[in-house]
Amino acid sequence: MALFSSVLLAAAFLPAAQAATQGQLGTTSTGSFSPTFTAAPAVRYVQITNLADATINKASGSPEARPGKIGVTDAFCVVDTAGSGVTLTVTSAQGWVLREPGGQTLPYGFLVTNPSLSVSFDPPTSGASYVLVIPAANVVTAAQNCGGGTLKKHFWVDSLPATGLTYTDTVTLTVSPN
C-alpha cells in the first residue's frame, strides 16, 4: 500500500500533458485539442546594394560633402530585414591612397553620409579600416525599397597629377547586424 500511495503522489506532481480528448458516443459528443505553434527564430539578413565604381578625372566636379575638391558622390543602399541599425566596416586595400602600377601614390578622401548630409561618418586619418554604426533611419527592410539610396559615399582628391597614369585602390564595405 505504501508503494502504491507514493506512485500516486508522484503522479500528482507531474506536469499535465497536452493531449486531444476524444468525444464519447452519444446524442452529442465533445472533443478537445490544443493547437500549438512553435515559431522558428527569425533569420536576419543584411545587404549592400547600388554600389558603383568611383572614377575621378579632370571633368569630375566636387563631391557634395567636400565642395572645392575634385571628386564624386553617389548613393548606395543598406538593407536590414529587421529594420534595425547595422555596423558598416569600410576597408581600404592600400590604406587610403591610390596607387599606380609603378608605385606612385595619391592620397584621397572618403566619407559616408546620410542622404541629406546632416550626419557624416568620417574615416580616421590613418589605418586601413574603420567601423561605422549606421542607425535604423538609414537602412531599409528590402532592396526594392532603396529608391535613391540610404547612404552616400564621397570620394575626392586635392589635385590630380599631371601625368596620364591611372591610380587605383579597392574599398570594401562589409555590413553586419548590430
N, C-alpha and C positions, 0 to 999 in steps of 0.2 A: 504494500500500500504506500509506503514512503517513497519508493521509486516512482510509482505512478503519479503521485502528487507533485514531485519535483519536475517531472517531464511536463506535466500540465502547467505548472507555474512558469517554467522556462518558455513554453509556447505562448503564454500570455504577453510576454515582453518582446516578441519578435515583431518587426515592422509588418504592417498589413501589406499583403501582396495585391498588386493591381491585376485583376483578372475579370474577364467578362463573366457575367452570370446569365444563365440560360433561363428562359421562361418555362413555366410549368404548363402541362396540357390542361386546358380548361376553357370556359366560355370567353375569357380574356387571358392574355399572357403578357408578362412584362419581363424584359431582359435589360441588362445594362452593360456598358463598356466604358472604358476610359481612353479617350483619344489622347495620344501623346505625340508631340513633335519635338525632335531634338535638332536644333539648328547647328549646322556646321559653322565653325568660326569663319567670319568674313575674311576674304583674301583681299589685301590692299595692294593695289598696283600703282606705280608711278611711271611717267614717261616724259621725255623731252621731244618736242616736235617743232617743225617750222624753222629749223636751223639752216642758215645759208653761209657759204664761204664769204669772208670779208676781204675785198680787194681794194687796195688804195693805189691810186695813180694821180698824175698831175691834174686830171679832170675831177677828182673827188672834191666834194665840198667839205663842210665841217660836220663832225658828229654833233647831234643835238645837245649832248651833255658837256661838250668842250668846244664852244664857239671859238673860232680863230685857229684851231688846229686843223690838220689835214686828215680826214678820215671818213668813216661811215657809221651809220646807226641802222640797225634792223631789229625787228621784233622776233621773238620766239615764244614758245608756249611750254608751260609745265602743267602736266596732268597728274592729279592725285585722286584716285577713285573714292577716297574717304573724304575729300574736300577739306583736308587739314593742311597745316603748314608742312613744308619739306625742308630738307637740307640739300643745298646745291654746292658741290665741290667743283672748283674751277682750277684746272691744272694746265700749265704751260710746259710743253716738252723741252723748251730751251731757256726757261727762267725769265720770261717776259722780254726776250729780244728776238728780232727777226734775224735770220742768218742766210747769207747767200752761199752757193756751193764752194767758193774759195775761202770761206771762213769769216768774212767781214760781217759785223753785226750792226743792227739798227734798233735801238730801244723803242718800245711802243707802249702806249697806254691802253688799258682795257678796263671797262666799267660795266656793271649791270645795274639797271634801274627799273623801277616800275614804269608803266606806260606814261604817266603824267610827269615823270622826272622828279616827283616830290620825295622819293626815297631812293637813295643810291647805296649800293653795296660796293665800296671801294676795295680794290685788292691791296695787299701790303706792298711796301716799297721793295721788298726782296722776298725770295723764296719761290719755289716752283708752283705752289698751290695755295689756295685759301678756301675757307668754308663760309658759305652764306646761309643764314636762316631765312627762308622765304615764307612770309605769313600766308595764311589761308586766302586772304584777299587777292593774292597774285597767282593762284592756281585755279584750274577748272577741273570738273569731275569726269569729263570725257573730251577726247580730242576734237570731236565735231563742234565743241563749244569754244574753241580757241579764238575764232574771229581774227582780229588784228594782232593777237599775241597777248600774253600775260606779263611778259618782261621784255626789256630792250637791252641789247648789247651794243656797246660803243667801243670803237677801235680806232686809234689815231697815232700819228707820228708828229713830232715837232716840225720836221722838214724832210723833204725827200732828197736822197743823194743824187748827184748829177749823173752818175753812171747809169747805164741801162740794165743793171743787174736785177735779178729777181730775188727778193728776200722772203723767207717763209718761216713759219712756226706752226705747230699744231696745238690748239687749245681744246681740252677735253672737258666737257660738262658731265657730271655724274649726279643724278638726283636720287635721294633716298627718303623714306618716310621719317618724320621727326619721332 
